[in-house]
Amino acid sequence: MGQHGQTIAVTGACSYLGQRLLERLDSDRRWARVLALDVRPPPIPLDKCEYRRIDLTIPTVDGELAELFRAEGVDAVVHGAFLSHPTHATAWAHELEDIGTMHLLNACAEVPPSYLLLLSTTMVYGPHADNPNFLTEDHPLRGVPRSRWINDKVSAERQVARFADEQPEVTVGVLRFAPILGPTVSNFYTRFFSRPVAPVLMGYDPLMQFVHETDAADALDLAVAARARGPFNIVGDGVLPYRTILALMGKVPVPLPRPVAYSVSRALWATQVLDTPPNFLDYLRFLCVADGTRAAVELGFSPRYDIKATIQDFLGVADADGATDIARAQG
């Protein structure tokens, strides 16, 4: 548990989860100081938060981080400097996520914190025809062939796992979040489901799951407070078929034969007409649903939003009184 007077550092401080964590740490008496590490300062000033400009793509940043950790007496590190959407700048993204993780771990090896937490995604399991109905944390991380966006995150997880083996004095945790939806978060999935139409691969209708943005922040808060060790799937309550999700969202499905869908997606991605890479279509074919039992048992994580309420809140659907069903239930 964090103690009074300790310092925690957060990489990717300007990401959605980074900002939510900073806000919660600012009111958490267990932490005296919070170091926000990113290439730009957080948009909202906080009392305990101190910004430090850190660019994980710089080759010498591991020495800079080690010096910072030593000078500031950093006790815990949360690593969340990962892209929430794919990019055509794949070389830069690789430097940020894969090589950037290596730089951070080099610094943590030189000046070990007592706790390190990696923020990951359930997408690292990959959508595969032989996936079980619910993927537990010990399932292999197979990613997606030819997807740098996913496979850089797989590499980051493997690096962190090696670090945990080599640095047993450091408690190391990993949170794998299901796709995060909500009224304020912005990521690949919120963009994808904000379009009026959506591709449907003929003959496929995989189950999907999400986690509400508030529940994701709650889980992160629980993990930091408990200094959670090992990997945890952070998922919302319930799953639904992809086509049912589209119907609930009022989207127009566009059925396409699989070869046509991939060809069209490759062309639109190559010309930068759409930000959906062809590899993502695998998630519209095969199951990639994670089991949240471990987080429930060991962290006490219980999502407040089920999948339908998460979709409703994402869409901003209100009843006649102007409140969503979930808001009415909580009120």
Order of alpha helices (4+ residues) and beta strands (2+ residues): beta-alpha-beta-beta-alpha-beta-alpha-alpha-beta-alpha-beta-beta-alpha-beta-beta-beta-alpha-beta-beta-alpha-beta-alpha-alpha-alpha
